[in-house]
Amino acid sequence: MLVKDMTFKEGHEFKIRVRPNHGCNSFAINIGHDSENIALHFNPRFDSGSIICNSLSGGNWGSEQVDGLLPFSPGEECKFYINFNLEQFYIKLPDGSMMNFPNRLGDVKYKFFDVSGDARIVGIKIK
């Protein structure tokens, strides 16, 4: 699902509530400029029990960052809080633990948001 007419700027907090479907293998939250330039590709994979983060620049993927912690399950609503600056994205997971990922595109404003895979958006707020 593509979200339109929202801008996420440095210093703002992006709160997203997602419900992965029962039997979901993976889903992804993408934040960037467009489908070829994604600053944060946040990809929980239930089949491997890990979270993969990556970036896409000019249609080319960067190197994956793998986190072996998956503190939520298919079928349950989960909340993520995302903040960023010129250097990093900061992601607060549903259990309160934090992870971060480099802001490889190096911008302070993004307008492209997409949730793909076997999950649905319950709510989004930027403040």
C-alpha positions in Angstrom: 0.0 0.0 0.0 1.4 3.3 -1.1 0.9 6.3 1.2 0.6 9.7 -0.6 0.7 13.4 0.5 2.8 12.9 3.6 6.3 14.3 4.3 8.7 12.9 6.9 11.4 15.3 7.9 14.4 15.1 10.2 13.3 15.6 13.8 9.8 14.2 13.2 8.5 10.9 14.5 6.9 8.5 12.1 4.6 6.1 14.0 3.2 3.2 12.0 0.9 0.4 13.2 0.9 -2.7 11.1 -0.9 -6.0 11.4 0.9 -8.9 9.7 -1.6 -11.5 8.5 -1.6 -15.0 10.1 0.8 -17.1 8.2 2.7 -14.1 7.0 6.3 -14.9 6.0 7.5 -11.3 5.6 6.5 -7.7 5.0 8.4 -4.4 4.4 8.1 -0.8 5.3 9.8 1.4 2.8 10.7 5.1 3.3 12.4 7.2 0.6 11.9 9.4 -2.5 10.4 6.8 -4.9 10.4 3.1 -5.7 13.9 3.3 -7.1 15.4 5.4 -4.2 14.5 4.0 -0.7 16.4 5.2 2.3 15.0 2.6 4.7 13.8 -0.8 3.6 12.6 -2.4 6.9 11.9 -6.0 6.3 10.8 -8.4 9.1 11.0 -12.0 8.0 9.1 -14.4 10.2 10.3 -17.5 8.2 14.0 -16.7 9.3 13.2 -14.9 12.6 15.1 -11.8 11.6 14.8 -8.2 10.5 16.6 -7.2 7.3 17.3 -3.5 6.6 18.7 -2.1 3.4 18.6 0.9 1.0 18.0 1.2 -2.7 19.7 3.9 -4.6 19.0 4.4 -8.3 17.5 0.9 -8.4 20.6 -0.7 -6.8 20.4 -2.4 -3.4 23.1 -1.7 -0.8 24.4 -4.3 1.6 21.9 -5.9 4.0 22.0 -5.3 7.7 20.6 -8.3 9.6 19.2 -8.1 13.1 18.4 -11.5 14.7 15.7 -10.1 17.0 12.0 -10.4 16.0 9.9 -9.3 19.0 6.5 -9.6 17.4 4.4 -12.3 15.6 2.1 -12.7 12.6 -1.5 -11.9 13.5 -0.7 -9.3 16.2 -0.8 -5.6 15.7 2.7 -4.0 16.1 3.8 -0.4 16.5 7.0 1.0 15.1 8.4 4.5 15.9 10.9 5.8 13.4 13.1 8.9 13.7 16.0 9.9 11.6 18.7 12.5 11.0 21.3 13.0 8.2 23.3 10.1 9.6 20.9 7.4 10.9 17.4 6.0 11.1 16.3 5.0 14.6 13.6 2.3 14.8 11.8 1.5 18.1 10.4 -2.0 18.0 7.1 -3.1 19.6 8.9 -4.4 22.7 10.7 -1.1 23.2 14.1 -2.3 21.9 15.9 0.0 19.4 17.7 -0.6 16.2 19.3 1.8 13.8 20.3 1.9 10.2 22.5 4.4 8.3 20.7 7.1 6.3 22.6 6.1 3.1 20.7 8.6 0.9 21.7 11.3 3.3 18.6 13.5 3.0 16.5 15.2 5.7 13.1 14.9 4.0 11.3 11.9 2.4 7.9 11.7 0.8 7.6 8.1 -0.4 6.0 5.5 2.0 5.1 2.0 1.1 4.1 -1.2 3.0 4.4 -4.3 1.0 3.9 -8.0 1.7 1.4 -9.9 3.7 0.5 -7.1 6.2 -1.9 -4.2 6.4 -1.5 -0.7 7.8 -3.7 0.0 10.8 -2.5 3.6 11.3 0.1 6.1 10.4 1.0 9.4 12.1 3.9 11.8 11.6 4.5 14.4 14.3 
